[in-house]
Amino acid sequence: MSYYFIQSREIVDRGSLFIANICSVTSDKDTIAQINQIAQAKYQLRQSRNSEPTHSITAYRYLGLKPRKSGLSEDDFTLKSGYDDDGEKYAGKRILEQITTKTPYGQTIDALIVVSRWYGGQMLGPIRFEHIKNLCKEVCDEMRNQEELREKVNTLTSLDDNITELRSKLGMENKSQNYDNLDNAKAERLIKARRGTLDVLKKKLSNRVDPK
């Protein structure tokens, strides 16, 4: 699969720095690979901070293939989840709770989150869990936003293929489409417009084939 990750903004509180990363994972192998990739991103932060993170708290949740199963049936999969506090007691469970929280956009699944904290020398108390929770929500929302956008771009591409086919049959010129720098709202408007175009072209082709 293609690996990518989303990094949150930074929260700095009394010298402590918090940063979250979220990745797409669908297997134990993915989880290990993504942790290694995040380590590369954290290396850049370590260079700027001149120190390792004090804690790198991890939680993951994904649908994994059961042993000796082919993946051809829904029953071949099982929900896997886990967390690691990395010395920040109770923090891993808080991340996992955020991953499983129901929102209007659904739950986050097939995801790994790593929250890194650089301790600033002063104990923060319970507010540190709020920082962790807020950053996790931020990256979960952005991940779902990007997944939704990818689905819309796939829909647009499929509609474009159908439009291209009909325009060719009608002897009309086709134009290439570019969906860079697209957001969900604009994608939704384009999908509506493409469906309208498709209906018009179908009517034109129908009238040409079966004139009344």
N, CA, C and O of each residue as an XYZ file, in Angstrom:
848
protein
N       0.841     -1.191      0.000
C       0.000      0.000      0.000
C       0.877      1.242      0.000
O       2.071      1.176      0.289
N       0.273      2.361     -0.325
C       1.011      3.620     -0.337
C       0.973      4.257      1.051
O      -0.095      4.539      1.595
N       2.169      4.478      1.612
C       2.242      5.018      2.958
C       2.222      6.543      2.942
O       2.870      7.175      2.108
N       1.477      7.118      3.865
C       1.475      8.557      4.041
C       1.109      8.825      5.486
O       0.583      7.948      6.171
N       1.382     10.019      5.947
C       0.927     10.376      7.289
C       0.565     11.841      7.334
O       1.024     12.648      6.526
N      -0.275     12.160      8.305
C      -0.736     13.528      8.526
C      -0.193     13.976      9.872
O      -0.315     13.267     10.871
N       0.398     15.144      9.890
C       0.969     15.660     11.131
C       0.123     16.842     11.625
O      -0.334     17.671     10.839
N      -0.070     16.894     12.943
C      -0.873     17.945     13.559
C      -0.062     19.230     13.715
O       1.131     19.269     13.416
N      -0.723     20.259     14.183
C      -0.032     21.463     14.636
C       0.715     21.131     15.935
O       0.557     20.043     16.490
N       1.503     22.047     16.397
C       2.210     21.878     17.673
C       1.418     22.539     18.798
O       0.828     23.604     18.610
N       1.410     21.905     19.958
C       0.912     22.542     21.176
C       2.087     22.650     22.141
O       2.733     21.650     22.455
N       2.359     23.856     22.605
C       3.425     24.090     23.576
C       2.795     24.632     24.848
O       2.088     25.639     24.823
N       3.056     23.956     25.955
C       2.495     24.358     27.242
C       3.586     24.284     28.300
O       4.053     23.195     28.636
N       3.997     25.437     28.828
C       5.013     25.518     29.871
C       6.268     24.713     29.519
O       6.853     24.016     30.348
N       6.647     24.848     28.250
C       7.875     24.227     27.783
C       7.705     22.840     27.193
O       8.597     22.363     26.492
N       6.586     22.180     27.455
C       6.335     20.857     26.871
C       5.745     21.017     25.477
O       4.868     21.850     25.249
N       6.245     20.198     24.543
C       5.783     20.222     23.158
C       5.038     18.929     22.854
O       5.511     17.837     23.167
N       3.859     19.069     22.236
C       3.045     17.924     21.833
C       2.806     17.981     20.334
O       2.455     19.034     19.801
N       2.994     16.856     19.646
C       2.725     16.752     18.209
C       2.146     15.363     17.943
O       2.627     14.372     18.492
N       1.110     15.292     17.096
C       0.504     14.016     16.740
C       0.713     13.715     15.263
O       0.722     14.617     14.426
N       0.882     12.429     14.958
C       0.921     11.937     13.580
C      -0.101     10.820     13.453
O      -0.245     10.002     14.361
N      -0.807     10.781     12.336
C      -1.732      9.681     12.060
C      -1.387      9.066     10.715
O      -1.020      9.773      9.777
N      -1.505      7.741     10.623
C      -1.174      7.018      9.399
C      -2.262      6.006      9.079
O      -3.005      5.582      9.964
N      -2.353      5.629      7.835
C      -3.240      4.561      7.410
C      -2.535      3.217      7.573
O      -1.422      3.038      7.081
N      -3.177      2.274      8.260
C      -2.611      0.929      8.429
C      -3.718     -0.112      8.272
O      -4.870      0.136      8.629
N      -3.359     -1.276      7.734
C      -4.325     -2.361      7.586
C      -3.755     -3.707      8.028
O      -4.404     -4.739      7.857
N      -2.546     -3.705      8.595
C      -1.937     -4.953      9.039
C      -0.846     -4.655     10.053
O      -0.433     -3.507     10.221
N      -0.380     -5.708     10.731
C       0.748     -5.540     11.651
C       1.976     -5.037     10.905
O       2.738     -4.222     11.425
N       2.162     -5.529      9.683
C       3.311     -5.097      8.873
C       3.222     -3.604      8.570
O       4.221     -2.889      8.652
N       2.026     -3.137      8.221
C       1.823     -1.703      7.978
C       2.153     -0.888      9.222
O       2.799      0.157      9.146
N       1.694     -1.391     10.379
C       1.895     -0.667     11.631
C       3.377     -0.450     11.889
O       3.796      0.650     12.247
N       4.169     -1.501     11.706
C       5.620     -1.393     11.909
C       6.231     -0.424     10.911
O       7.062      0.411     11.269
N       5.807     -0.542      9.639
C       6.357      0.335      8.592
C       6.028      1.794      8.870
O       6.871      2.668      8.671
N       4.818      2.061      9.326
C       4.423      3.434      9.570
C       5.128      4.013     10.792
O       5.498      5.187     10.802
N       5.310      3.199     11.807
C       6.059      3.674     12.973
C       7.469      4.079     12.549
O       8.005      5.080     13.022
N       8.060      3.293     11.653
C       9.399      3.628     11.165
C       9.378      4.920     10.362
O      10.302      5.728     10.459
N       8.319      5.120      9.562
C       8.241      6.349      8.763
C       8.039      7.562      9.667
O       8.640      8.614      9.447
N       7.194      7.413     10.678
C       6.986      8.507     11.613
C       8.287      8.841     12.331
O       8.558     10.003     12.637
N       9.083      7.820     12.596
C      10.374      8.057     13.248
C      11.239      8.993     12.412
O      11.986      9.808     12.953
N      11.132      8.870     11.085
C      11.888      9.769     10.222
C      11.391     11.205     10.355
O      12.182     12.148     10.374
N      10.061     11.360     10.448
C       9.500     12.711     10.621
C       9.916     13.290     11.971
O      10.234     14.474     12.078
N       9.911     12.449     12.992
C      10.289     12.921     14.319
C      11.781     13.263     14.382
O      12.216     14.065     15.209
N      12.548     12.641     13.496
C      13.979     12.960     13.463
C      14.179     14.438     13.143
O      15.038     15.098     13.729
N      13.374     14.955     12.203
C      13.482     16.366     11.854
C      13.132     17.251     13.052
O      13.778     18.271     13.292
N      12.099     16.845     13.801
C      11.733     17.595     14.996
C      12.821     17.498     16.057
O      13.106     18.467     16.761
N      13.424     16.318     16.162
C      14.482     16.120     17.149
C      15.659     17.023     16.848
O      16.295     17.552     17.760
N      15.950     17.199     15.561
C      17.047     18.072     15.172
C      16.789     19.506     15.634
O      17.695     20.199     16.097
N      15.510     19.939     15.495
C      15.196     21.312     15.885
C      15.124     21.468     17.401
O      15.395     22.544     17.934
N      14.756     20.385     18.096
C      14.646     20.445     19.554
C      15.926     19.993     20.256
O      16.083     20.173     21.463
N      16.839     19.402     19.476
C      18.107     18.889     20.015
C      17.890     17.824     21.086
O      18.690     17.702     22.013
N      16.803     17.049     20.962
C      16.555     15.983     21.935
C      15.509     15.014     21.402
O      14.706     15.366     20.538
N      15.524     13.794     21.922
C      14.502     12.804     21.619
C      13.207     13.192     22.328
O      13.250     13.853     23.366
N      12.032     12.782     21.773
C      10.791     12.970     22.526
C      10.876     12.214     23.852
O      11.428     11.116     23.905
N      10.341     12.787     24.901
C      10.310     12.097     26.187
C       9.367     10.908     26.129
O       9.637      9.864     26.722
N       8.263     11.067     25.417
C       7.276      9.999     25.250
C       6.800      9.986     23.801
O       6.601     11.040     23.198
N       6.619      8.792     23.247
C       5.972      8.621     21.950
C       4.837      7.622     22.164
O       5.033      6.408     22.102
N       3.657      8.159     22.415
C       2.506      7.357     22.814
C       1.776      6.884     21.561
O       1.506      7.682     20.663
N       1.455      5.599     21.493
C       0.931      4.996     20.271
C      -0.401      4.296     20.516
O      -0.605      3.683     21.564
N      -1.299      4.392     19.551
C      -2.537      3.609     19.550
C      -2.915      3.322     18.099
O      -2.667      4.130     17.204
N      -3.514      2.164     17.889
C      -3.915      1.797     16.528
C      -5.220      1.022     16.566
O      -5.602      0.457     17.591
N      -5.903      1.009     15.412
C      -7.168      0.288     15.263
C      -7.364      0.010     13.773
O      -7.361      0.936     12.962
N      -7.531     -1.252     13.418
C      -7.739     -1.588     12.013
C      -8.420     -2.943     11.869
O      -8.409     -3.760     12.790
N      -9.011     -3.165     10.702
C      -9.580     -4.461     10.367
C      -8.480     -5.323      9.781
O      -7.990     -5.054      8.684
N      -8.092     -6.355     10.506
C      -7.007     -7.222     10.061
C      -7.521     -8.577      9.616
O      -8.560     -9.045     10.084
N      -6.792     -9.198      8.717
C      -7.151    -10.511      8.191
C      -6.873    -11.583      9.242
O      -5.793    -11.629      9.830
N      -7.851    -12.430      9.463
C      -7.668    -13.534     10.401
C      -6.673    -14.545      9.845
O      -6.527    -14.655      8.628
N      -5.984    -15.290     10.719
C      -5.028    -16.308     10.255
C      -5.712    -17.343      9.363
O      -6.823    -17.793      9.643
N      -5.021    -17.707      8.284
C      -5.488    -18.733      7.349
C      -6.807    -18.379      6.666
O      -7.583    -19.259      6.295
N      -7.048    -17.084      6.506
C      -8.230    -16.619      5.790
C      -7.811    -15.897      4.516
O      -6.730    -15.312      4.444
N      -8.699    -15.947      3.494
C      -8.352    -15.393      2.182
C      -8.705    -13.918      2.045
O      -8.116    -13.212      1.226
N      -9.670    -13.445      2.847
C     -10.116    -12.064      2.712
C     -11.253    -11.894      1.731
O     -11.613    -10.763      1.404
N     -11.833    -12.991      1.247
C     -12.926    -12.923      0.293
C     -14.280    -12.717      0.971
O     -15.268    -12.395      0.311
N     -14.322    -12.906      2.297
C     -15.563    -12.741      3.038
C     -15.356    -11.748      4.177
O     -14.252    -11.625      4.708
N     -16.430    -11.035      4.551
C     -16.329    -10.101      5.675
C     -15.941    -10.809      6.961
O     -15.286    -10.226      7.825
N     -16.346    -12.071      7.089
C     -16.034    -12.843      8.288
C     -14.556    -13.203      8.383
O     -14.099    -13.698      9.413
N     -13.808    -12.954      7.304
C     -12.367    -13.252      7.309
C     -11.566    -12.195      8.071
O     -10.369    -12.366      8.299
N     -12.235    -11.096      8.468
C     -11.536     -9.984      9.108
C     -11.959     -9.847     10.565
O     -13.066    -10.224     10.949
N     -11.058     -9.303     11.358
C     -11.352     -9.022     12.759
C     -10.795     -7.655     13.127
O      -9.784     -7.222     12.573
N     -11.450     -6.981     14.055
C     -11.006     -5.655     14.480
C      -9.861     -5.792     15.467
O      -9.997     -6.431     16.510
N      -8.733     -5.185     15.126
C      -7.557     -5.228     15.996
C      -7.270     -3.831     16.535
O      -7.381     -2.845     15.806
N      -6.907     -3.748     17.792
C      -6.566     -2.455     18.380
C      -5.578     -2.654     19.514
O      -5.450     -3.750     20.060
N      -4.886     -1.591     19.860
C      -3.933     -1.650     20.957
C      -3.317     -0.291     21.191
O      -3.532      0.645     20.420
N      -2.543     -0.189     22.267
C      -1.887      1.080     22.569
C      -0.646      0.844     23.415
O      -0.469     -0.216     24.014
N       0.206      1.860     23.446
C       1.440      1.829     24.236
C       1.625      3.205     24.865
O       1.743      4.206     24.158
N       1.650      3.253     26.210
C       1.791      4.527     26.915
C       3.186      5.136     26.774
O       3.336      6.355     26.855
N       4.192      4.316     26.567
C       5.582      4.768     26.506
C       5.930      5.669     27.697
O       6.560      6.715     27.540
N       5.507      5.240     28.881
C       5.873      5.968     30.094
C       4.920      7.070     30.509
O       5.014      7.580     31.626
N       3.990      7.451     29.618
C       2.996      8.485     29.947
C       1.710      7.762     30.344
O       0.847      7.513     29.502
N       1.587      7.429     31.622
C       0.529      6.552     32.110
C      -0.862      7.035     31.696
O      -1.196      8.212     31.831
N      -1.661      6.094     31.189
C      -3.049      6.305     30.748
C      -3.169      7.032     29.412
O      -4.270      7.136     28.871
N      -2.072      7.533     28.875
C      -2.171      8.345     27.649
C      -2.540      7.506     26.431
O      -3.321      7.952     25.590
N      -1.987      6.292     26.323
C      -2.287      5.448     25.174
C      -3.763      5.104     25.088
O      -4.350      5.098     24.006
N      -4.360      4.815     26.251
C      -5.792      4.505     26.281
C      -6.610      5.717     25.848
O      -7.630      5.567     25.175
N      -6.170      6.919     26.229
C      -6.894      8.137     25.826
C      -6.876      8.301     24.302
O      -7.866      8.720     23.701
N      -5.740      7.967     23.690
C      -5.658      8.059     22.228
C      -6.604      7.052     21.580
O      -7.326      7.384     20.639
N      -6.596      5.819     22.091
C      -7.465      4.788     21.524
C      -8.930      5.174     21.685
O      -9.731      4.929     20.783
N      -9.292      5.768     22.808
C     -10.667      6.231     23.014
C     -11.049      7.282     21.970
O     -12.180      7.298     21.485
N     -10.104      8.153     21.627
C     -10.380      9.179     20.623
C     -10.568      8.557     19.243
O     -11.419      9.002     18.473
N      -9.778      7.532     18.928
C      -9.908      6.847     17.642
C     -11.289      6.208     17.512
O     -11.877      6.203     16.431
N     -11.803      5.671     18.618
C     -13.083      4.953     18.568
C     -14.291      5.853     18.805
O     -15.428      5.386     18.740
N     -14.063      7.132     19.078
C     -15.175      8.054     19.327
C     -16.041      8.216     18.075
O     -15.527      8.436     16.978
N     -17.349      8.104     18.253
C     -18.269      8.289     17.135
C     -18.475      9.779     16.877
O     -18.698     10.550     17.811
N     -18.403     10.174     15.635
C     -18.607     11.559     15.225
C     -19.602     11.561     14.064
O     -19.939     10.496     13.545
N     -20.080     12.741     13.645
C     -20.960     12.788     12.465
C     -20.308     12.202     11.217
O     -20.998     11.842     10.264
N     -18.966     12.105     11.223
C     -18.241     11.570     10.067
C     -17.915     10.094     10.241
O     -17.292      9.490      9.367
N     -18.334      9.499     11.373
C     -18.029      8.101     11.625
C     -16.805      7.937     12.515
O     -16.200      8.918     12.947
N     -16.452      6.700     12.779
C     -15.273      6.391     13.583
C     -14.037      6.319     12.704
O     -14.123      6.093     11.497
N     -12.890      6.516     13.332
C     -11.626      6.351     12.616
C     -11.233      4.882     12.666
O     -11.229      4.270     13.734
N     -10.908      4.324     11.523
C     -10.481      2.933     11.464
C      -9.328      2.817     10.480
O      -9.115      3.705      9.654
N      -8.580      1.711     10.573
C      -7.382      1.514      9.743
C      -6.410      2.661      9.950
O      -5.913      3.260      8.996
N      -6.149      2.954     11.218
C      -5.301      4.102     11.539
C      -4.379      3.815     12.715
O      -4.705      3.045     13.619
N      -3.228      4.453     12.676
C      -2.246      4.445     13.760
C      -1.949      5.891     14.123
O      -1.691      6.715     13.246
N      -1.985      6.198     15.408
C      -1.639      7.535     15.878
C      -0.453      7.449     16.818
O      -0.402      6.588     17.696
N       0.494      8.342     16.626
C       1.615      8.494     17.548
C       1.646      9.944     18.016
O       1.783     10.857     17.202
N       1.521     10.158     19.318
C       1.650     11.490     19.897
C       2.993     11.574     20.601
O       3.275     10.801     21.517
N       3.812     12.511     20.173
C       5.136     12.703     20.777
C       5.098     13.892     21.727
O       4.554     14.950     21.411
N       5.693     13.688     22.900
C       5.766     14.781     23.863
C       7.215     14.991     24.272
O       7.921     14.055     24.647
N       7.633     16.241     24.190
C       8.919     16.642     24.747
C       8.636     17.321     26.089
O       7.994     18.371     26.131
N       9.101     16.739     27.152
C       8.834     17.284     28.491
C       9.598     18.580     28.691
O      10.790     18.662     28.393
N       8.901     19.601     29.203
C       9.508     20.921     29.336
C      10.031     21.262     30.707
O      10.454     22.392     30.953
N      10.004     20.272     31.626
C      10.562     20.519     32.953
C       9.540     20.863     34.013
O       9.878     20.980     35.190
N       8.277     21.029     33.602
C       7.229     21.358     34.558
C       6.045     20.411     34.361
O       5.566     20.245     33.240
N       5.576     19.794     35.434
C       4.447     18.881     35.353
C       3.178     19.653     35.001
O       2.923     20.728     35.545
N       2.386     19.092     34.084
C       1.209     19.789     33.582
C      -0.099     19.318     34.219
O      -1.096     20.038     34.184
N      -0.103     18.124     34.797
C      -1.337     17.597     35.361
C      -2.284     17.116     34.270
O      -1.839     16.808     33.165
N      -3.588     17.046     34.560
C      -4.566     16.483     33.612
C      -4.661     17.226     32.284
O      -5.122     16.649     31.299
N      -4.244     18.480     32.228
C      -4.364     19.230     30.984
C      -3.570     18.576     29.853
O      -3.870     18.783     28.677
N      -2.557     17.788     30.214
C      -1.761     17.131     29.163
C      -2.628     16.162     28.363
O      -2.422     15.984     27.163
N      -3.599     15.536     29.031
C      -4.491     14.634     28.317
C      -5.425     15.399     27.373
O      -5.808     14.880     26.324
N      -5.785     16.614     27.738
C      -6.596     17.447     26.841
C      -5.801     17.801     25.594
O      -6.337     17.784     24.486
N      -4.521     18.122     25.771
C      -3.671     18.421     24.607
C      -3.598     17.209     23.677
O      -3.732     17.332     22.460
N      -3.381     16.033     24.281
C      -3.287     14.803     23.489
C      -4.605     14.536     22.768
O      -4.609     14.209     21.582
N      -5.721     14.674     23.481
C      -7.039     14.434     22.901
C      -7.310     15.402     21.745
O      -7.784     14.979     20.690
N      -7.021     16.672     21.926
C      -7.292     17.673     20.887
C      -6.479     17.422     19.627
O      -6.991     17.564     18.517
N      -5.216     17.050     19.793
C      -4.379     16.769     18.625
C      -4.846     15.509     17.912
O      -4.823     15.443     16.683
N      -5.268     14.509     18.678
C      -5.777     13.279     18.067
C      -7.046     13.554     17.272
O      -7.208     13.052     16.159
N      -7.938     14.344     17.838
C      -9.164     14.698     17.120
C      -8.835     15.433     15.830
O      -9.456     15.200     14.793
N      -7.862     16.314     15.904
C      -7.468     17.100     14.727
C      -7.004     16.203     13.588
O      -7.448     16.359     12.451
N      -6.104     15.255     13.893
C      -5.575     14.406     12.819
C      -6.602     13.373     12.358
O      -6.620     13.002     11.184
N      -7.466     12.899     13.279
C      -8.530     11.973     12.878
C      -9.497     12.652     11.912
O      -9.872     12.072     10.893
N      -9.896     13.874     12.231
C     -10.808     14.621     11.359
C     -10.181     14.860      9.995
O     -10.845     14.727      8.967
N      -8.894     15.214      9.988
C      -8.224     15.487      8.712
C      -8.074     14.212      7.892
O      -8.183     14.245      6.667
N      -7.826     13.088      8.561
C      -7.713     11.818      7.842
C      -9.041     11.459      7.175
O      -9.073     11.064      6.010
N     -10.134     11.602      7.927
C     -11.452     11.308      7.351
C     -11.781     12.294      6.225
O     -12.410     11.920      5.235
N     -11.360     13.538      6.375
C     -11.573     14.540      5.334
C     -10.841     14.156      4.051
O     -11.395     14.270      2.957
N      -9.603     13.704      4.188
C      -8.829     13.315      3.013
C      -9.386     12.043      2.370
O      -9.391     11.908      1.146
N      -9.861     11.099      3.219
C     -10.455      9.882      2.676
C     -11.715     10.205      1.879
O     -11.945      9.639      0.811
N     -12.530     11.121      2.408
C     -13.748     11.540      1.713
C     -13.405     12.208      0.384
O     -14.078     11.980     -0.621
N     -12.364     13.028      0.381
C     -11.959     13.703     -0.847
C     -11.474     12.701     -1.889
O     -11.790     12.831     -3.071
N     -10.705     11.699     -1.453
C     -10.238     10.683     -2.402
C     -11.415      9.943     -3.035
O     -11.394      9.647     -4.230
N     -12.437      9.645     -2.239
C     -13.616      8.969     -2.772
C     -14.326      9.847     -3.808
O     -14.793      9.354     -4.836
N     -14.400     11.134     -3.529
C     -15.062     12.054     -4.465
C     -14.257     12.188     -5.754
O     -14.835     12.262     -6.838
N     -12.930     12.220     -5.647
C     -12.100     12.305     -6.854
C     -12.269     11.036     -7.690
O     -12.302     11.104     -8.919
N     -12.374      9.885     -7.032
C     -12.618      8.636     -7.766
C     -13.956      8.692     -8.490
O     -14.069      8.239     -9.629
N     -14.973      9.251     -7.829
C     -16.285      9.400     -8.467
C     -16.193     10.330     -9.672
O     -16.760     10.047    -10.727
N     -15.479     11.438     -9.512
C     -15.301     12.383    -10.619
C     -14.582     11.735    -11.793
O     -14.961     11.937    -12.947
N     -13.548     10.959    -11.502
C     -12.789     10.294    -12.559
C     -13.669      9.322    -13.332
O     -13.590      9.238    -14.557
N     -14.511      8.586    -12.605
C     -15.428      7.646    -13.258
C     -16.440      8.387    -14.124
O     -16.728      7.962    -15.243
N     -16.984      9.498    -13.613
C     -17.921     10.300    -14.398
C     -17.242     10.879    -15.637
O     -17.831     10.916    -16.717
N     -15.990     11.333    -15.471
C     -15.247     11.885    -16.613
C     -15.061     10.841    -17.703
O     -15.167     11.148    -18.891
N     -14.783      9.601    -17.295
C     -14.619      8.520    -18.279
C     -15.903      8.310    -19.073
O     -15.875      8.139    -20.291
N     -17.033      8.326    -18.361
C     -18.323      8.154    -19.046
C     -18.612      9.327    -19.979
O     -19.108      9.137    -21.089
N     -18.300     10.540    -19.523
C     -18.518     11.734    -20.343
C     -17.638     11.692    -21.587
O     -18.093     12.005    -22.687
N     -16.372     11.303    -21.409
C     -15.444     11.206    -22.536
C     -15.960     10.237    -23.592
O     -15.893     10.512    -24.790
N     -16.471      9.107    -23.134
C     -16.999      8.100    -24.060
C     -18.180      8.652    -24.861
O     -18.254      8.458    -26.074
N     -19.095      9.335    -24.186
C     -20.266      9.874    -24.873
C     -19.896     11.018    -25.821
O     -20.422     11.113    -26.930
N     -18.989     11.877    -25.372
C     -18.570     12.990    -26.236
C     -17.887     12.467    -27.490
O     -18.060     13.032    -28.570
N     -17.122     11.407    -27.361
C     -16.455     10.804    -28.519
C     -17.487     10.257    -29.504
O     -17.347     10.420    -30.716
N     -18.515      9.611    -28.976
C     -19.566      9.077    -29.845
C     -20.311     10.197    -30.569
O     -20.798     10.017    -31.685
N     -20.390     11.358    -29.912
C     -21.076     12.507    -30.513
C     -20.153     13.355    -31.378
O     -20.575     14.365    -31.941
N     -18.879     12.941    -31.482
C     -17.920     13.682    -32.286
C     -17.490     14.985    -31.654
O     -17.079     15.913    -32.351
N     -17.580     15.061    -30.357
C     -17.226     16.283    -29.635
C     -15.811     16.182    -29.071
O     -15.314     15.095    -28.775
N     -15.189     17.330    -28.932
C     -13.823     17.379    -28.392
C     -13.849     17.126    -26.880
O     -14.750     17.577    -26.173
N     -12.836     16.391    -26.406
C     -12.732     16.107    -24.983
C     -11.636     16.953    -24.339
O     -10.650     17.316    -24.981
N     -11.830     17.255    -23.067
C     -10.859     18.056    -22.320
C     -10.319     17.258    -21.138
O     -11.058     16.530    -20.476
N      -9.033     17.404    -20.885
C      -8.445     16.731    -19.728
C      -8.812     17.501    -18.458
O      -8.970     18.722    -18.483
N      -8.942     16.783    -17.370
C      -9.333     17.387    -16.095
C      -8.179     17.299    -15.095
O      -7.402     16.344    -15.099
N      -8.090     18.311    -14.245
C      -7.058     18.343    -13.211
C      -7.730     18.605    -11.868
O      -8.406     19.618    -11.685
N      -7.537     17.680    -10.932
C      -8.189     17.808     -9.634
C      -7.210     18.119     -8.503
O      -7.454     17.778     -7.346
N      -6.113     18.763     -8.847
C      -5.199     19.239     -7.814
C      -5.856     20.405     -7.062
O      -6.679     21.136     -7.612
N      -5.473     20.552     -5.808
C      -5.954     21.666     -4.967
C      -7.480     21.689     -4.855
O      -8.092     22.756     -4.801
N      -8.081     20.507     -4.820
C      -9.527     20.382     -4.709
C      -9.905     20.152     -3.243
O      -9.204     19.446     -2.518
N     -11.016     20.753     -2.815
C     -11.527     20.458     -1.474
C     -12.870     19.742     -1.603
O     -13.407     19.628     -2.705
N     -13.418     19.259     -0.484
C     -14.631     18.451     -0.525
C     -15.833     19.227     -1.050
O     -16.640     18.685     -1.806
N     -15.956     20.481     -0.659
C     -17.103     21.279     -1.093
C     -17.093     21.468     -2.613
O     -18.122     21.318     -3.271
N     -15.919     21.797     -3.160
C     -15.821     21.991     -4.608
C     -16.013     20.663     -5.336
O     -16.636     20.622     -6.397
N     -15.482     19.579     -4.773
C     -15.636     18.262     -5.388
C     -17.109     17.883     -5.478
O     -17.555     17.327     -6.481
N     -17.866     18.191     -4.414
C     -19.303     17.884     -4.413
C     -20.017     18.664     -5.507
O     -20.894     18.128     -6.184
N     -19.646     19.921     -5.682
C     -20.269     20.739     -6.735
C     -19.917     20.189     -8.128
O     -20.761     20.153     -9.022
N     -18.671     19.767     -8.292
C     -18.246     19.228     -9.587
C     -18.963     17.922     -9.913
O     -19.324     17.674    -11.063
N     -19.166     17.087     -8.892
C     -19.875     15.824     -9.111
C     -21.295     16.106     -9.609
O     -21.774     15.466    -10.545
N     -21.955     17.066     -8.973
C     -23.310     17.437     -9.391
C     -23.316     17.944    -10.829
O     -24.197     17.598    -11.616
N     -22.317     18.775    -11.166
C     -22.232     19.323    -12.523
C     -21.948     18.220    -13.539
O     -22.539     18.207    -14.619
N     -21.044     17.292    -13.203
C     -20.699     16.203    -14.129
C     -21.913     15.308    -14.380
O     -22.130     14.858    -15.506
N     -22.696     15.050    -13.347
C     -23.887     14.221    -13.527
C     -24.899     14.920    -14.429
O     -25.578     14.277    -15.230
N     -24.993     16.242    -14.292
C     -25.866     17.009    -15.172
C     -25.393     16.936    -16.615
O     -26.192     16.767    -17.536
N     -24.069     17.067    -16.804
C     -23.486     16.967    -18.150
C     -23.740     15.595    -18.748
O     -24.059     15.477    -19.931
N     -23.601     14.568    -17.939
C     -23.803     13.193    -18.406
C     -25.244     12.990    -18.872
O     -25.480     12.345    -19.894
N     -26.199     13.531    -18.134
C     -27.614     13.404    -18.524
C     -27.884     14.101    -19.858
O     -28.603     13.574    -20.707
N     -27.302     15.290    -20.033
C     -27.488     16.037    -21.283
C     -26.916     15.259    -22.470
O     -27.550     15.155    -23.520
N     -25.701     14.709    -22.286
C     -25.058     13.959    -23.368
C     -25.830     12.696    -23.717
O     -25.925     12.328    -24.888
N     -26.377     12.038    -22.717
C     -27.170     10.832    -22.966
C     -28.414     11.163    -23.794
O     -28.793     10.409    -24.690
N     -29.041     12.297    -23.484
C     -30.229     12.721    -24.240
C     -29.859     13.053    -25.683
O     -30.592     12.710    -26.611
N     -28.711     13.727    -25.873
C     -28.267     14.075    -27.219
C     -27.995     12.821    -28.034
O     -28.370     12.739    -29.204
N     -27.342     11.845    -27.413
C     -27.024     10.601    -28.118
C     -28.297      9.821    -28.438
O     -28.423      9.223    -29.507
N     -29.232      9.837    -27.498
C     -30.506      9.152    -27.714
C     -31.277      9.776    -28.868
O     -31.854      9.065    -29.691
N     -31.288     11.109    -28.930
C     -31.974     11.797    -30.019
C     -31.313     11.542    -31.361
O     -31.993     11.506    -32.386
N     -29.998     11.365    -31.373
C     -29.283     11.113    -32.616
C     -29.561      9.703    -33.129
O     -29.711      9.487    -34.332
N     -29.630      8.740    -32.197
C     -29.839      7.361    -32.572
C     -31.297      7.099    -32.918
O     -31.605      6.413    -33.892
N     -32.197      7.661    -32.098
C     -33.633      7.448    -32.309
C     -34.359      8.786    -32.451
O     -35.056      9.208    -31.529
N     -34.203      9.456    -33.595
C     -34.850     10.762    -33.756
C     -36.368     10.598    -33.758
O     -36.911      9.622    -34.274
N     -37.044     11.611    -33.149
C     -38.513     11.551    -33.072
C     -39.104     12.590    -34.019
O     -40.325     12.714    -34.115
